[in-house]
Amino acid sequence: MIFNQDASYYGQAIKNGDYRCTDLVEAVLENTKHFNSKLNAITETYPDSALQQAKKMDQYLAQMDAKTRQILPPFYGVPYLLKDLGQFYQGHPTTAGSSLLLKSISQHTDRSLQQGLDAGLIYWGRSNVPEFGLKTVSDSKYFGKVNNPMNLSYNPGGSSGGAAAAVKAGIAPIAAASDAGGSIRVPASDTGLIGLKPSRGRIAQGPNRYRPVNGLATSLVVSRSVRDVFHSLKTFQANQKTAIHHLPLIEAPTLESLEKPLKIAYSYQHPRGLETDPEAIIAMEKTLNTLKSLGHEVIEIDLPVDYEAVMEAYYTIMATETGQLVRQIEQNQTTIEFDQLDPLTWVTYQFAPNVPASAYIKFSAQQDLWVETMQTLHQTYDLYLTPTCSSPAVNNTDLVYPEELLSEIHQMDQLNYEAQWDVTKKAFDFTYLRTSYCPLLNITGQPGISLPVHETDKGLAMGVHFTAAIGEEYRLLQIAHSLEEVGLLHTDICSVTI
């Protein structure tokens, strides 16, 4: 059975008795066997535990009358694909796409994942990610590249590329995703799905990690409908008073329509001063025309911050945090060699020990200013609109680093700090130049959503990116729902046949 409807549909079908939980779990496992060889989207499945859980849930449902079933959570009995990065599920490995962590078994289940279990989700496997989630493409050195269902020669983006490919191909109805610099929004744009990065403090954290990537990372889903995102947000949110960042719960039981037109700022400008691809401009124009037809006020503005400085700050944190993580892993193993790591991971491994403490002091000062700038922007404008990416998905043949840069990366251990920093920026730019709109929100903590509004002549998707003030996910979902209702969003599956 191919999943050609959203997760909310299948959750309701279980309540109505149209499907058993076992039917859906068997379907995702069977789909993986038949279609994953084309996509390489899924790295591990849990058939025994998932089927056991599904059978218990079917027995529980059999004891209920029809009325009682209807009050179950919206995703009760729905198979949910975990991401193989930063999502710890007791008794199962979380490899982060790296051969270094193949035997790293989680001792505890994350609070957010436990909330998902309590809501009736069934965890059945893991999606493929780039090593340590460092890239905005998915090409794990150990597990291999992921192929985009829309065009198998292309990549579905990253780091939640395996998740996006599985949902877009109809293998699964919904999948977990996480975002430290665009890793929900970029694959959503590259595969024609909906991806919301929640506000900092929205999603439950711990006990395995708090403030992942120095607070830049959070998690939610990639999905085919706005209602799936809304139900996911309600499932995984927590007003976690023990956490350094927390927000009041979204209490609305349903997603209501906007009460009045919005004032929306927008910019076509490339965040790094390059040319914006014509396909990204078409996606923006379609969106702006639709917004105007719905009565919203749209106003073009210049980019509100220096994105070049944003990316340098972002690279500093990502390189330091990842590099230190690899150094910690090394303490329990033998010396790590160049060929064991993705080139970008090697960059972080060499660079991190040399980063001065002053770099973090500088980052904190910049972060405060950017938060103030963006929050001030949203006192004037309800939303801020840009492309999600400045160009469509990348061809998988273009993911190999140029020989000259690869040689510089290989020799990182022989360079001084300034030279290492120059190579680090070039190595990150290789995949982040086209996705540079996204990391700002990870730094400021704002929510952002990518919506699939355009398909190119090559059959590739292009998304647009709405930003709101911290805590305003509900408003983002309202605008998304209004665009969904008028047919602007294109989220149909692309079935992959053998």
Salt bridges, closest charged atoms under 4 A:
ASP6 OD2 - ARG227 NE 2.66
ASP23 OD1 - ARG20 NH2 2.75
GLU30 OE2 - HIS34 NE2 2.95
ASP139 OD2 - LYS135 NZ 3.17
ASP179 OD2 - ARG185 NE 2.90
ASP190 OD2 - ARG434 NH2 2.47
GLU279 OE1 - HIS454 NE2 2.67
GLU308 OE2 - ARG272 NH2 2.81
GLU312 OE2 - LYS425 NZ 3.56
ASP342 OD2 - LYS135 NZ 2.86
ASP382 OD1 - ARG475 NH1 3.03
GLU408 OE1 - LYS426 NZ 2.96
ASP422 OD2 - LYS426 NZ 3.66
ASP429 OD1 - ARG272 NH2 3.03
GLU473 OE1 - ARG202 NH2 2.90
GLU484 OE1 - HIS481 ND1 3.39
GLU485 OE2 - HIS481 NE2 3.36
ASP492 OD1 - ARG224 NH2 3.81
